[in-house]
Amino acid sequence: MKILIVEDEPLAAQRLEDLLKKQDPLMEVAGRCDSIKGSVAWFRGNKQPDLVFLDIQLGDGLSFEIFDHVVVDCPVIFTTAYDTYAIEAFKLNSIAYLLKPVKFEELGAALAKYRASPYHTGSLGNQQTALDKVHQMLAKGFKKRFLVKSGVHFRSIPAEDILFFYSLEKATFASIVTGKTVLMDYTLEQLETFLDPAVFFRINRKYIVSVAAIADMITYSSYRLKLVIKNCNDPDVFVSRERMQDFRSWLDQ
């Protein structure tokens, strides 16, 4: 089986390739691309692979643009770090997806689904339908303001004024630059779909932080990183082990 990996984060691409080799040592990674331009050139100069692993957001834009320039006649498994609102579109159209960081078991299940459902001509139409739906959702952009209620008053808070979001006792709060904390009507999972991933990152199950909120980072070990967050009274804010690799890439983009 020949596979193409489209991923703009070198560590994530290498990790995916290593996981694929563990799933099946006979798998051949026919190519690795890190941009829309590079992917288009690869498809124009090579035979179609058996399967493509496609990251949604690349450094030069959304990977859906690849389909505007070349015909892709092979099945696609999407990988995504934060566009969780696209998942329902994938499900409805039987498109396989993996949330990053990719887990070995989930990768195995996606490959099993691919093997159990031979690709045929009709599937391409379903795939394009999913691409169109998700592209439309992504094109709407990210949330710029949040309407919050305080007593009988309402106020609109710009996203750039929010330092971090956190969950506490089944409620979600936002800490803003003024030092105040406001109650949100969204879960952290929902917020991930609204926020600009270039600005906000979910470091663990409890916190989503903005890059501007990070005052200091302290290394405890190769797998433990403690953050000092502005206006945060929690002395133990750690990046989860599963998010470490993506967090480093996020800071270094």
ROVEX-52061 format. One record per atom (N, C-alpha, C): residue in three letters; atom name; x, z, y. Coordinates in pm, whole numbers, plus 50000, padded with zeros to 5 digits. Example, Ala and Ser with C-alpha at 12.3 -4.5 7.8 and 13.67 -1.06 7.14 Angstrom:
2
- resn/name/u/w/v
- ALA/N/51319/50780/49431
- ALA/CA/51230/50780/49550
- ALA/C/51320/50780/49670
- SER/N/51285/50708/49775
- SER/CA/51367/50714/49894
- SER/C/51290/50787/50003
This chain:
253
- resn/name/u/w/v
- MET/N/50084/50000/49881
- MET/CA/50000/50000/50000
- MET/C/50088/50000/50125
- LYS/N/50066/49902/50213
- LYS/CA/50142/49893/50337
- LYS/C/50061/49951/50452
- ILE/N/50125/50037/50528
- ILE/CA/50056/50113/50633
- ILE/C/50125/50093/50767
- LEU/N/50044/50081/50871
- LEU/CA/50094/50077/51008
- LEU/C/50055/50207/51078
- ILE/N/50150/50272/51143
- ILE/CA/50124/50394/51219
- ILE/C/50136/50363/51367
- VAL/N/50028/50386/51442
- VAL/CA/50029/50369/51588
- VAL/C/50016/50508/51648
- GLU/N/50125/50558/51704
- GLU/CA/50133/50696/51752
- GLU/C/50245/50704/51855
- ASP/N/50214/50757/51975
- ASP/CA/50316/50759/52080
- ASP/C/50398/50887/52083
- GLU/N/50369/50982/51994
- GLU/CA/50449/51103/51986
- GLU/C/50540/51093/51863
- PRO/N/50672/51077/51882
- PRO/CA/50764/51056/51770
- PRO/C/50754/51163/51662
- LEU/N/50740/51288/51702
- LEU/CA/50732/51396/51602
- LEU/C/50605/51384/51520
- ALA/N/50494/51352/51586
- ALA/CA/50367/51338/51515
- ALA/C/50371/51218/51421
- ALA/N/50435/51109/51466
- ALA/CA/50445/50989/51382
- ALA/C/50530/51018/51258
- GLN/N/50642/51087/51279
- GLN/CA/50729/51118/51165
- GLN/C/50661/51214/51068
- ARG/N/50587/51310/51123
- ARG/CA/50516/51406/51038
- ARG/C/50412/51334/50954
- LEU/N/50338/51241/51015
- LEU/CA/50237/51166/50942
- LEU/C/50303/51082/50832
- GLU/N/50413/51018/50864
- GLU/CA/50483/50938/50762
- GLU/C/50530/51025/50646
- ASP/N/50582/51144/50677
- ASP/CA/50628/51235/50571
- ASP/C/50511/51279/50483
- LEU/N/50397/51308/50545
- LEU/CA/50280/51349/50469
- LEU/C/50229/51235/50379
- LEU/N/50235/51113/50431
- LEU/CA/50193/50998/50352
- LEU/C/50282/50979/50229
- LYS/N/50412/50997/50248
- LYS/CA/50505/50983/50136
- LYS/C/50482/51093/50032
- LYS/N/50441/51210/50078
- LYS/CA/50410/51318/49984
- LYS/C/50282/51287/49907
- GLN/N/50187/51222/49974
- GLN/CA/50063/51185/49907
- GLN/C/50090/51079/49801
- ASP/N/50177/50983/49834
- ASP/CA/50208/50874/49741
- ASP/C/50345/50818/49777
- PRO/N/50446/50850/49696
- PRO/CA/50583/50803/49724
- PRO/C/50596/50652/49730
- LEU/N/50499/50580/49673
- LEU/CA/50506/50434/49671
- LEU/C/50448/50371/49798
- MET/N/50390/50453/49885
- MET/CA/50337/50399/50010
- MET/C/50451/50345/50095
- GLU/N/50426/50233/50158
- GLU/CA/50528/50172/50245
- GLU/C/50477/50170/50388
- VAL/N/50551/50233/50479
- VAL/CA/50517/50226/50620
- VAL/C/50575/50096/50673
- ALA/N/50489/49998/50693
- ALA/CA/50533/49865/50733
- ALA/C/50577/49860/50878
- GLY/N/50531/49955/50957
- GLY/CA/50569/49957/51098
- GLY/C/50520/50081/51168
- ARG/N/50586/50111/51280
- ARG/CA/50545/50221/51367
- ARG/C/50546/50170/51510
- CYS/N/50432/50185/51578
- CYS/CA/50420/50140/51717
- CYS/C/50383/50259/51804
- ASP/N/50427/50259/51928
- ASP/CA/50399/50372/52016
- ASP/C/50324/50333/52143
- SER/N/50272/50209/52146
- SER/CA/50202/50163/52266
- SER/C/50104/50052/52232
- ILE/N/50016/50022/52326
- ILE/CA/49923/49911/52309
- ILE/C/50001/49780/52302
- LYS/N/50093/49762/52398
- LYS/CA/50172/49640/52405
- LYS/C/50251/49618/52276
- GLY/N/50314/49724/52226
- GLY/CA/50393/49712/52104
- GLY/C/50306/49683/51982
- SER/N/50186/49742/51979
- SER/CA/50095/49720/51866
- SER/C/50045/49577/51863
- VAL/N/50009/49525/51981
- VAL/CA/49963/49386/51989
- VAL/C/50072/49292/51940
- ALA/N/50194/49317/51984
- ALA/CA/50308/49233/51942
- ALA/C/50329/49244/51791
- TRP/N/50312/49364/51737
- TRP/CA/50332/49382/51593
- TRP/C/50229/49302/51515
- PHE/N/50101/49311/51553
- PHE/CA/49996/49239/51482
- PHE/C/50014/49087/51492
- ARG/N/50065/49042/51605
- ARG/CA/50086/48898/51622
- ARG/C/50204/48847/51538
- GLY/N/50297/48934/51507
- GLY/CA/50416/48890/51436
- GLY/C/50423/48930/51290
- ASN/N/50320/48999/51240
- ASN/CA/50322/49048/51102
- ASN/C/50190/49024/51032
- LYS/N/50194/49026/50900
- LYS/CA/50071/49019/50822
- LYS/C/49994/49149/50837
- GLN/N/49864/49142/50822
- GLN/CA/49779/49260/50834
- GLN/C/49821/49364/50729
- PRO/N/49836/49490/50769
- PRO/CA/49866/49595/50670
- PRO/C/49740/49628/50589
- ASP/N/49755/49712/50489
- ASP/CA/49639/49754/50411
- ASP/C/49556/49858/50487
- LEU/N/49624/49933/50574
- LEU/CA/49557/50044/50643
- LEU/C/49634/50077/50770
- VAL/N/49560/50112/50876
- VAL/CA/49622/50151/51003
- VAL/C/49582/50293/51038
- PHE/N/49680/50375/51076
- PHE/CA/49653/50506/51134
- PHE/C/49671/50490/51284
- LEU/N/49561/50510/51357
- LEU/CA/49558/50475/51498
- LEU/C/49527/50595/51586
- ASP/N/49623/50634/51668
- ASP/CA/49599/50741/51766
- ASP/C/49514/50683/51879
- ILE/N/49417/50758/51928
- ILE/CA/49325/50706/52028
- ILE/C/49392/50690/52164
- GLN/N/49465/50792/52206
- GLN/CA/49523/50788/52340
- GLN/C/49674/50766/52332
- LEU/N/49717/50653/52386
- LEU/CA/49858/50617/52388
- LEU/C/49910/50625/52530
- GLY/N/50039/50616/52546
- GLY/CA/50100/50631/52677
- GLY/C/50055/50526/52777
- ASP/N/50021/50405/52730
- ASP/CA/49981/50298/52821
- ASP/C/49831/50271/52818
- GLY/N/49753/50365/52765
- GLY/CA/49608/50351/52769
- GLY/C/49541/50386/52637
- LEU/N/49413/50353/52626
- LEU/CA/49337/50381/52505
- LEU/C/49364/50272/52402
- SER/N/49387/50313/52278
- SER/CA/49426/50218/52174
- SER/C/49317/50116/52143
- PHE/N/49192/50140/52189
- PHE/CA/49086/50043/52167
- PHE/C/49120/49908/52231
- GLU/N/49207/49910/52332
- GLU/CA/49245/49786/52399
- GLU/C/49317/49691/52306
- ILE/N/49376/49743/52200
- ILE/CA/49445/49658/52103
- ILE/C/49348/49553/52048
- PHE/N/49223/49595/52023
- PHE/CA/49123/49508/51964
- PHE/C/49075/49400/52061
- ASP/N/49108/49415/52190
- ASP/CA/49073/49313/52288
- ASP/C/49170/49196/52283
- HIS/N/49287/49218/52223
- HIS/CA/49393/49117/52225
- HIS/C/49420/49053/52089
- VAL/N/49394/49125/51982
- VAL/CA/49420/49072/51848
- VAL/C/49305/49108/51755
- VAL/N/49292/49030/51649
- VAL/CA/49193/49058/51546
- VAL/C/49256/49151/51443
- VAL/N/49191/49261/51417
- VAL/CA/49239/49358/51317
- VAL/C/49143/49353/51199
- ASP/N/49188/49293/51091
- ASP/CA/49102/49274/50974
- ASP/C/49127/49377/50865
- CYS/N/49181/49489/50901
- CYS/CA/49209/49593/50801
- CYS/C/49141/49723/50845
- PRO/N/49115/49814/50753
- PRO/CA/49050/49941/50788
- PRO/C/49141/50029/50874
- VAL/N/49076/50115/50952
- VAL/CA/49148/50203/51045
- VAL/C/49108/50347/51020
- ILE/N/49205/50435/51017
- ILE/CA/49181/50579/51018
- ILE/C/49231/50630/51152
- PHE/N/49141/50686/51230
- PHE/CA/49177/50733/51363
- PHE/C/49239/50873/51357
- THR/N/49331/50897/51448
- THR/CA/49384/51032/51466
- THR/C/49360/51071/51612
- THR/N/49323/51194/51635
- THR/CA/49292/51238/51771
- THR/C/49321/51385/51787
- ALA/N/49367/51422/51905
- ALA/CA/49400/51562/51932
- ALA/C/49287/51634/52004
- TYR/N/49212/51563/52085
- TYR/CA/49116/51634/52168
- TYR/C/48984/51562/52192
- ASP/N/48969/51438/52150
- ASP/CA/48845/51366/52175
- ASP/C/48741/51399/52069
- THR/N/48708/51526/52057
- THR/CA/48619/51569/51950
- THR/C/48477/51519/51967
- TYR/N/48437/51480/52089
- TYR/CA/48302/51428/52106
- TYR/C/48288/51291/52044
- ALA/N/48399/51226/52005
- ALA/CA/48392/51096/51939
- ALA/C/48365/51109/51790
- ILE/N/48377/51230/51737
- ILE/CA/48366/51249/51593
- ILE/C/48231/51205/51540
- GLU/N/48123/51236/51610
- GLU/CA/47991/51197/51562
- GLU/C/47978/51046/51550
- ALA/N/48036/50974/51645
- ALA/CA/48032/50827/51638
- ALA/C/48104/50779/51514
- PHE/N/48219/50844/51483
- PHE/CA/48293/50806/51363
- PHE/C/48208/50832/51239
- LYS/N/48142/50948/51235
- LYS/CA/48064/50985/51117
- LYS/C/47948/50888/51095
- LEU/N/47879/50855/51203
- LEU/CA/47763/50769/51192
- LEU/C/47800/50631/51140
- ASN/N/47920/50589/51169
- ASN/CA/47962/50455/51130
- ASN/C/48063/50456/51016
- SER/N/48070/50568/50945
- SER/CA/48157/50579/50828
- SER/C/48302/50545/50859
- ILE/N/48350/50585/50976
- ILE/CA/48489/50565/51014
- ILE/C/48565/50693/50984
- ALA/N/48676/50681/50916
- ALA/CA/48757/50800/50885
- ALA/C/48834/50843/51008
- TYR/N/48849/50971/51027
- TYR/CA/48927/51024/51138
- TYR/C/49000/51150/51093
- LEU/N/49107/51181/51164
- LEU/CA/49184/51303/51136
- LEU/C/49214/51369/51269
- LEU/N/49191/51498/51277
- LEU/CA/49228/51574/51395
- LEU/C/49374/51616/51385
- LYS/N/49446/51601/51494
- LYS/CA/49586/51643/51496
- LYS/C/49597/51791/51531
- PRO/N/49694/51861/51474
- PRO/CA/49793/51812/51380
- PRO/C/49732/51781/51244
- VAL/N/49769/51666/51188
- VAL/CA/49712/51621/51062
- VAL/C/49751/51716/50949
- LYS/N/49652/51754/50869
- LYS/CA/49675/51845/50756
- LYS/C/49682/51765/50626
- PHE/N/49766/51811/50536
- PHE/CA/49790/51741/50410
- PHE/C/49661/51717/50332
- GLU/N/49579/51821/50320
- GLU/CA/49456/51812/50242
- GLU/C/49358/51713/50305
- GLU/N/49345/51716/50439
- GLU/CA/49253/51626/50507
- GLU/C/49301/51481/50498
- LEU/N/49432/51463/50503
- LEU/CA/49488/51329/50486
- LEU/C/49456/51276/50347
- GLY/N/49470/51361/50247
- GLY/CA/49439/51322/50110
- GLY/C/49293/51281/50094
- ALA/N/49204/51356/50160
- ALA/CA/49062/51326/50151
- ALA/C/49030/51192/50218
- ALA/N/49096/51166/50332
- ALA/CA/49074/51039/50402
- ALA/C/49123/50921/50318
- LEU/N/49236/50938/50254
- LEU/CA/49290/50832/50169
- LEU/C/49200/50809/50047
- ALA/N/49146/50919/49993
- ALA/CA/49056/50907/49879
- ALA/C/48929/50831/49919
- LYS/N/48880/50859/50040
- LYS/CA/48761/50789/50090
- LYS/C/48791/50640/50105
- TYR/N/48909/50610/50154
- TYR/CA/48950/50470/50170
- TYR/C/48956/50400/50035
- ARG/N/49014/50465/49937
- ARG/CA/49029/50404/49805
- ARG/C/48894/50388/49735
- ALA/N/48804/50482/49759
- ALA/CA/48674/50478/49693
- ALA/C/48578/50379/49758
- SER/N/48609/50335/49879
- SER/CA/48520/50242/49951
- SER/C/48600/50118/49990
- PRO/N/48610/50021/49897
- PRO/CA/48686/49899/49926
- PRO/C/48638/49833/50055
- TYR/N/48734/49791/50135
- TYR/CA/48702/49729/50262
- TYR/C/48639/49592/50241
- HIS/N/48531/49564/50309
- HIS/CA/48465/49435/50298
- HIS/C/48424/49388/50436
- THR/N/48378/49265/50446
- THR/CA/48352/49201/50576
- THR/C/48252/49279/50659
- GLY/N/48148/49331/50595
- GLY/CA/48047/49404/50670
- GLY/C/48100/49529/50737
- SER/N/48204/49587/50682
- SER/CA/48258/49711/50738
- SER/C/48318/49689/50875
- LEU/N/48370/49568/50898
- LEU/CA/48433/49543/51027
- LEU/C/48333/49554/51140
- GLY/N/48209/49506/51114
- GLY/CA/48106/49517/51217
- GLY/C/48077/49662/51248
- ASN/N/48068/49747/51144
- ASN/CA/48046/49890/51166
- ASN/C/48160/49950/51244
- GLN/N/48280/49909/51210
- GLN/CA/48397/49963/51279
- GLN/C/48393/49926/51427
- GLN/N/48359/49800/51458
- GLN/CA/48355/49758/51597
- GLN/C/48246/49830/51673
- THR/N/48133/49857/51607
- THR/CA/48026/49933/51670
- THR/C/48076/50071/51710
- ALA/N/48149/50134/51621
- ALA/CA/48204/50267/51651
- ALA/C/48302/50259/51766
- LEU/N/48386/50155/51765
- LEU/CA/48483/50139/51873
- LEU/C/48414/50125/52008
- ASP/N/48309/50045/52011
- ASP/CA/48237/50024/52136
- ASP/C/48175/50153/52187
- LYS/N/48112/50230/52095
- LYS/CA/48047/50355/52135
- LYS/C/48147/50456/52189
- VAL/N/48258/50471/52116
- VAL/CA/48357/50570/52158
- VAL/C/48426/50526/52286
- HIS/N/48454/50395/52297
- HIS/CA/48517/50345/52419
- HIS/C/48430/50372/52540
- GLN/N/48299/50356/52527
- GLN/CA/48207/50383/52637
- GLN/C/48212/50529/52677
- MET/N/48218/50617/52578
- MET/CA/48221/50761/52608
- MET/C/48351/50798/52680
- LEU/N/48462/50743/52630
- LEU/CA/48591/50775/52691
- LEU/C/48600/50719/52832
- ALA/N/48537/50604/52854
- ALA/CA/48545/50540/52984
- ALA/C/48477/50621/53094
- LYS/N/48390/50713/53056
- LYS/CA/48321/50796/53155
- LYS/C/48416/50891/53227
- GLY/N/48531/50911/53169
- GLY/CA/48629/50997/53233
- GLY/C/48611/51144/53199
- PHE/N/48693/51228/53257
- PHE/CA/48692/51370/53227
- PHE/C/48619/51447/53337
- LYS/N/48572/51564/53301
- LYS/CA/48492/51646/53393
- LYS/C/48579/51693/53509
- LYS/N/48529/51674/53631
- LYS/CA/48605/51710/53751
- LYS/C/48556/51841/53813
- ARG/N/48432/51879/53784
- ARG/CA/48375/52002/53842
- ARG/C/48287/52070/53739
- PHE/N/48273/52202/53754
- PHE/CA/48187/52281/53666
- PHE/C/48091/52362/53752
- LEU/N/47962/52353/53721
- LEU/CA/47862/52432/53791
- LEU/C/47845/52565/53718
- VAL/N/47869/52675/53790
- VAL/CA/47859/52807/53728
- VAL/C/47762/52893/53809
- LYS/N/47703/52993/53742
- LYS/CA/47606/53080/53805
- LYS/C/47662/53221/53818
- SER/N/47639/53282/53932
- SER/CA/47680/53420/53956
- SER/C/47562/53493/54020
- GLY/N/47491/53569/53938
- GLY/CA/47370/53634/53987
- GLY/C/47265/53530/54018
- VAL/N/47219/53528/54143
- VAL/CA/47119/53428/54184
- VAL/C/47187/53309/54252
- HIS/N/47318/53309/54255
- HIS/CA/47392/53204/54324
- HIS/C/47456/53106/54225
- PHE/N/47471/52983/54270
- PHE/CA/47543/52880/54195
- PHE/C/47662/52834/54278
- ARG/N/47765/52791/54208
- ARG/CA/47879/52734/54278
- ARG/C/47943/52627/54190
- SER/N/48005/52532/54255
- SER/CA/48073/52424/54184
- SER/C/48223/52447/54193
- ILE/N/48288/52454/54077
- ILE/CA/48432/52483/54074
- ILE/C/48508/52358/54030
- PRO/N/48601/52309/54112
- PRO/CA/48683/52194/54072
- PRO/C/48767/52229/53949
- ALA/N/48782/52134/53860
- ALA/CA/48860/52159/53738
- ALA/C/49003/52199/53771
- GLU/N/49057/52144/53880
- GLU/CA/49197/52175/53915
- GLU/C/49214/52319/53964
- ASP/N/49102/52387/53995
- ASP/CA/49111/52527/54038
- ASP/C/49105/52624/53920
- ILE/N/49090/52572/53800
- ILE/CA/49080/52659/53682
- ILE/C/49217/52669/53615
- LEU/N/49261/52792/53596
- LEU/CA/49391/52816/53534
- LEU/C/49383/52813/53382
- PHE/N/49279/52878/53329
- PHE/CA/49263/52878/53184
- PHE/C/49120/52916/53146
- PHE/N/49083/52879/53025
- PHE/CA/48956/52918/52965
- PHE/C/48987/53007/52846
- TYR/N/48899/53102/52818
- TYR/CA/48920/53186/52701
- TYR/C/48787/53233/52645
- SER/N/48787/53264/52517
- SER/CA/48666/53314/52452
- SER/C/48679/53463/52428
- LEU/N/48568/53533/52443
- LEU/CA/48566/53678/52422
- LEU/C/48426/53718/52378
- GLU/N/48417/53776/52258
- GLU/CA/48289/53824/52204
- GLU/C/48181/53717/52212
- LYS/N/48214/53599/52161
- LYS/CA/48122/53485/52149
- LYS/C/48081/53426/52283
- ALA/N/48149/53464/52391
- ALA/CA/48124/53405/52522
- ALA/C/48252/53334/52569
- THR/N/48237/53242/52663
- THR/CA/48351/53167/52716
- THR/C/48361/53190/52866
- PHE/N/48483/53214/52911
- PHE/CA/48509/53242/53052
- PHE/C/48617/53149/53106
- ALA/N/48616/53134/53239
- ALA/CA/48720/53058/53307
- ALA/C/48783/53146/53412
- SER/N/48915/53143/53420
- SER/CA/48988/53215/53524
- SER/C/49031/53114/53629
- ILE/N/48992/53140/53754
- ILE/CA/49021/53045/53861
- ILE/C/49133/53097/53950
- VAL/N/49187/53010/54033
- VAL/CA/49307/53042/54112
- VAL/C/49287/53158/54207
- THR/N/49163/53186/54245
- THR/CA/49135/53297/54336
- THR/C/49150/53432/54267
- GLY/N/49163/53430/54134
- GLY/CA/49173/53555/54059
- GLY/C/49042/53597/53997
- LYS/N/48934/53527/54031
- LYS/CA/48803/53561/53975
- LYS/C/48784/53499/53838
- THR/N/48695/53560/53761
- THR/CA/48660/53509/53628
- THR/C/48512/53477/53627
- VAL/N/48477/53361/53573
- VAL/CA/48337/53318/53571
- VAL/C/48295/53286/53428
- LEU/N/48167/53309/53401
- LEU/CA/48112/53279/53269
- LEU/C/48077/53131/53261
- MET/N/48113/53069/53148
- MET/CA/48087/52927/53128
- MET/C/47971/52906/53031
- ASP/N/47907/52792/53042
- ASP/CA/47797/52758/52951
- ASP/C/47844/52672/52834
- TYR/N/47974/52664/52815
- TYR/CA/48030/52580/52710
- TYR/C/48118/52662/52616
- THR/N/48130/52614/52493
- THR/CA/48227/52672/52401
- THR/C/48363/52607/52427
- LEU/N/48468/52665/52372
- LEU/CA/48600/52605/52388
- LEU/C/48604/52466/52323
- GLU/N/48533/52451/52211
- GLU/CA/48529/52322/52143
- GLU/C/48466/52215/52233
- GLN/N/48360/52252/52302
- GLN/CA/48295/52158/52394
- GLN/C/48384/52128/52513
- LEU/N/48452/52229/52563
- LEU/CA/48540/52210/52678
- LEU/C/48653/52112/52647
- GLU/N/48700/52115/52525
- GLU/CA/48807/52022/52487
- GLU/C/48765/51878/52506
- THR/N/48636/51850/52493
- THR/CA/48588/51713/52508
- THR/C/48571/51673/52653
- PHE/N/48564/51770/52744
- PHE/CA/48541/51742/52885
- PHE/C/48669/51738/52968
- LEU/N/48772/51807/52922
- LEU/CA/48891/51831/53004
- LEU/C/48995/51720/52990
- ASP/N/49067/51698/53097
- ASP/CA/49175/51600/53096
- ASP/C/49290/51655/53011
- PRO/N/49323/51589/52900
- PRO/CA/49428/51642/52811
- PRO/C/49567/51637/52872
- ALA/N/49583/51565/52982
- ALA/CA/49713/51566/53049
- ALA/C/49732/51696/53127
- VAL/N/49621/51765/53156
- VAL/CA/49625/51887/53237
- VAL/C/49600/52012/53154
- PHE/N/49508/52004/53056
- PHE/CA/49470/52121/52978
- PHE/C/49509/52104/52831
- PHE/N/49544/52218/52769
- PHE/CA/49584/52215/52629
- PHE/C/49530/52340/52560
- ARG/N/49473/52322/52442
- ARG/CA/49425/52437/52365
- ARG/C/49540/52491/52283
- ILE/N/49589/52608/52318
- ILE/CA/49708/52662/52252
- ILE/C/49676/52738/52125
- ASN/N/49554/52788/52115
- ASN/CA/49513/52862/51995
- ASN/C/49360/52869/51992
- ARG/N/49305/52948/51903
- ARG/CA/49159/52955/51889
- ARG/C/49092/53022/52008
- LYS/N/49169/53095/52090
- LYS/CA/49110/53173/52198
- LYS/C/49132/53114/52337
- TYR/N/49238/53036/52357
- TYR/CA/49275/52992/52492
- TYR/C/49290/52841/52505
- ILE/N/49244/52790/52620
- ILE/CA/49280/52657/52670
- ILE/C/49347/52681/52805
- VAL/N/49467/52633/52822
- VAL/CA/49541/52662/52945
- VAL/C/49573/52532/53020
- SER/N/49585/52544/53151
- SER/CA/49631/52430/53231
- SER/C/49782/52440/53244
- VAL/N/49844/52328/53266
- VAL/CA/49990/52329/53279
- VAL/C/50033/52411/53401
- ALA/N/49950/52413/53504
- ALA/CA/49983/52489/53626
- ALA/C/49975/52639/53606
- ALA/N/49907/52682/53498
- ALA/CA/49889/52825/53475
- ALA/C/50008/52889/53404
- ILE/N/50094/52808/53347
- ILE/CA/50205/52862/53267
- ILE/C/50318/52908/53358
- ALA/N/50336/53040/53365
- ALA/CA/50440/53097/53451
- ALA/C/50573/53110/53378
- ASP/N/50567/53130/53246
- ASP/CA/50691/53146/53170
- ASP/C/50661/53124/53022
- MET/N/50765/53088/52948
- MET/CA/50755/53069/52803
- MET/C/50871/53140/52737
- ILE/N/50841/53220/52637
- ILE/CA/50943/53302/52571
- ILE/C/50946/53269/52422
- THR/N/51061/53227/52374
- THR/CA/51075/53192/52233
- THR/C/51099/53316/52150
- TYR/N/51013/53338/52050
- TYR/CA/51029/53448/51957
- TYR/C/51098/53401/51829
- SER/N/51068/53278/51790
- SER/CA/51133/53215/51674
- SER/C/51100/53067/51683
- SER/N/51144/52990/51585
- SER/CA/51116/52847/51586
- SER/C/50967/52818/51572
- TYR/N/50891/52919/51528
- TYR/CA/50748/52901/51508
- TYR/C/50664/52990/51600
- ARG/N/50727/53064/51688
- ARG/CA/50653/53157/51774
- ARG/C/50695/53137/51919
- LEU/N/50596/53107/52005
- LEU/CA/50621/53089/52147
- LEU/C/50517/53167/52225
- LYS/N/50565/53259/52306
- LYS/CA/50476/53342/52387
- LYS/C/50469/53286/52528
- LEU/N/50347/53283/52583
- LEU/CA/50328/53231/52718
- LEU/C/50292/53344/52815
- VAL/N/50346/53334/52934
- VAL/CA/50304/53421/53043
- VAL/C/50214/53335/53131
- ILE/N/50086/53375/53138
- ILE/CA/49984/53295/53207
- ILE/C/49944/53364/53337
- LYS/N/49939/53287/53443
- LYS/CA/49899/53341/53574
- LYS/C/49757/53399/53566
- ASN/N/49740/53515/53630
- ASN/CA/49609/53583/53638
- ASN/C/49554/53624/53502
- CYS/N/49641/53634/53403
- CYS/CA/49597/53673/53269
- CYS/C/49653/53810/53235
- ASN/N/49566/53903/53196
- ASN/CA/49608/54039/53163
- ASN/C/49645/54057/53017
- ASP/N/49623/53953/52939
- ASP/CA/49656/53960/52797
- ASP/C/49807/53947/52779
- PRO/N/49875/54050/52726
- PRO/CA/50021/54045/52713
- PRO/C/50068/53965/52591
- ASP/N/49975/53925/52506
- ASP/CA/50012/53858/52381
- ASP/C/49940/53723/52369
- VAL/N/49980/53630/52452
- VAL/CA/49926/53495/52445
- VAL/C/50030/53407/52376
- PHE/N/50000/53366/52255
- PHE/CA/50094/53286/52176
- PHE/C/50036/53148/52146
- VAL/N/50124/53051/52140
- VAL/CA/50085/52919/52092
- VAL/C/50077/52928/51939
- SER/N/49967/52885/51883
- SER/CA/49953/52894/51738
- SER/C/50056/52807/51668
- ARG/N/50093/52846/51550
- ARG/CA/50195/52773/51474
- ARG/C/50154/52628/51452
- GLU/N/50025/52605/51428
- GLU/CA/49976/52469/51402
- GLU/C/49983/52381/51526
- ARG/N/49982/52442/51645
- ARG/CA/49979/52364/51770
- ARG/C/50116/52351/51835
- MET/N/50217/52415/51779
- MET/CA/50349/52417/51842
- MET/C/50405/52278/51868
- GLN/N/50403/52193/51768
- GLN/CA/50462/52060/51780
- GLN/C/50393/51979/51889
- ASP/N/50259/51980/51888
- ASP/CA/50184/51906/51989
- ASP/C/50200/51967/52127
- PHE/N/50214/52100/52133
- PHE/CA/50232/52168/52262
- PHE/C/50364/52125/52326
- ARG/N/50470/52120/52248
- ARG/CA/50600/52076/52299
- ARG/C/50591/51931/52350
- SER/N/50523/51848/52274
- SER/CA/50508/51707/52315
- SER/C/50425/51697/52442
- TRP/N/50322/51782/52452
- TRP/CA/50237/51783/52572
- TRP/C/50319/51819/52696
- LEU/N/50404/51918/52686
- LEU/CA/50486/51960/52799
- LEU/C/50591/51856/52836
- ASP/N/50630/51776/52737
- ASP/CA/50740/51682/52757
- ASP/C/50693/51539/52784
- GLN/N/50561/51521/52803
- GLN/CA/50511/51383/52821
- GLN/C/50547/51330/52959
